[in-house]
Amino acid sequence: MTRKINYEDNIFYLKLMLKQLQSGLKLSIDSALYAEKIAADIAFLDKTVGGILHSLETNLMLLDRLELLKDLEGFARLFVQFLDEVLTNESGLLSEMADHVHAFQQIKERRLEDTRRIREIINGSGSGEVEADQIVSEEEFKFLLSQDEEG
């Protein structure tokens, strides 16, 4: 059974989650209480953005695919900035999340690679997709004209 994926809402929700994490880092919260929750949320964001990107990469027929990729790229950039804040200890939480530093660095590298891949898809899709659309449209046009002549 085919299910409809609402990419816009999924990306919007990721942004909301990231804003919540960013707001939490600005507060004077007890890092011993929240460090594991924040680490789990970071892992969730990483996994989810990777899944959405994979889905968008493979769903070539999606009409607003390029806009969604741009939106996802924007999220990935914000996520990388957030990870930079955590890793440079600007938040004060790093001491409680020392066990996660290596994982956070790997996540940051993956998301940086994602932004490069998305940029390549966006830059490479301009002429190729337009030509493919025109070929299909031309064939459809010929088909319609041949139907008109027969009738």
C-alpha positions, 0 to 999 in steps of 0.5 A: 500500500502506498502512503503519502509522505508530507515532506513539508510537515516532516521538515517543519517538525525537525526545525521545531525540534531543533529550535527547542534544543537551541532554546534549551542550550540558552537556559541554565538547565542542569546538564546532568539531568538533560544531557542524555535527552539532548543526545538522544534528540540529536541522534533522532534528528540525525536519523530522521534527516538522513531518512528524509534525504534518502526518500527525496533522493529516490523519489524523482517524480515528486513535483516539488522535490527541488524545493523540499531539498532546498528546505532540507539543506537549510535544516542540515545547515542549522543542524551543523551550526547547532552541533558546532555550538555543542562541540565547542562547549558554548552551551556548557553541556559538553562536560556531561556529554563527553561520551557523545563527542565522537558521535556528534562529530560524525553526525556533523560530518554526515550532515555537511556531506548531505548539504554538498550532495543536496547542492549537487542534486539541485545544481545538476537538475536544472537542465536535465529535468527541464529537457526531460519534461519537454520531451514528455510534453512534446510526445504527449502533444503529438499523441493528442494531435494524432487523436484529434486528427483521427476524430 
